[in-house]
Amino acid sequence: MHNTDATAVATAYLATWNATDPTERQALLRRHWSPEATYTDPLAEVAGHDDLDELVAGVHERFPGFVFRSVGEADGHHRQVRFQWGLGPEDAEPVVVGSDVVVLDEDGRVADVRGFLDQVPA
């Protein structure tokens, strides 16, 4: 997998996490995520578009006005991509920083995510 592909995966992934409008978020889930996609991090373990939609909506409720953005370069090989992201106000340093490993299905959609929190507020 070329770096540009990894960057495209990370960009589409973060677009889903940044979608505050439920209709837009559901469209992004259908386009970029397998219907059976699983997501696991220290705070959540969910599967399927409905649970993912609820998880993302919950983040926006807890952190209104915050945005996800890439921290550094995404890289990947075969059907997996890893990257670091930050969550915080658009014009400030991220409050939360994490790293995700995304495994894609045969169609290039997100099938599985393993997330880690690298920096969390006290």
Residue pairs with C-beta under 8 A, 6 or more apart in sequence:
1 76
1 77
1 78
1 79
1 81
3 73
3 74
3 75
3 76
5 76
5 81
6 73
6 74
6 75
6 76
6 81
6 83
7 70
7 73
7 74
9 74
9 76
9 81
9 102
9 104
9 108
9 110
10 70
10 74
10 81
10 83
10 85
10 102
11 70
12 28
12 31
12 32
13 32
13 100
13 102
13 110
14 68
14 69
14 70
14 85
15 28
15 32
16 25
16 28
16 29
16 32
16 33
16 52
16 56
17 56
17 59
17 68
17 85
18 67
18 68
19 25
19 28
19 56
20 60
22 53
22 57
25 53
25 56
25 57
26 49
26 53
29 49
29 52
29 53
30 49
31 109
32 109
32 110
33 49
33 52
33 109
33 110
34 105
34 107
34 109
34 110
34 111
35 48
35 49
36 47
36 48
36 111
37 47
37 48
37 49
37 52
37 109
37 110
37 111
37 112
37 113
38 45
38 46
38 47
38 111
38 112
38 113
39 45
39 46
39 47
39 51
39 52
39 55
39 112
39 113
39 115
40 113
40 114
40 115
41 98
41 100
41 113
41 114
41 115
41 116
41 117
42 115
42 116
42 117
43 117
44 55
46 52
46 54
46 55
59 66
59 87
60 66
63 87
63 95
63 96
65 89
65 90
66 87
66 88
66 89
66 95
67 87
67 88
67 89
67 90
68 85
68 86
68 87
69 85
69 86
69 94
70 83
70 84
70 85
70 86
71 83
71 84
71 85
71 86
71 94
71 97
72 83
72 84
73 83
74 81
74 82
74 83
75 81
75 82
75 83
76 82
79 103
79 104
79 105
79 106
80 101
80 102
80 103
80 104
81 101
81 102
81 104
82 99
82 100
82 101
82 102
83 99
83 100
83 102
84 97
84 98
84 99
84 118
85 94
85 97
85 98
85 99
85 100
86 93
86 94
86 96
86 97
87 94
87 95
87 96
87 97
87 98
88 94
88 95
88 96
89 95
94 119
95 121
96 117
96 119
96 120
96 121
97 117
97 118
97 119
98 115
98 116
98 117
98 118
98 119
99 115
99 116
99 118
100 113
100 114
100 115
100 116
101 113
101 114
101 115
102 110
102 112
102 113
103 110
103 111
103 112
103 113
104 110
104 111
105 111
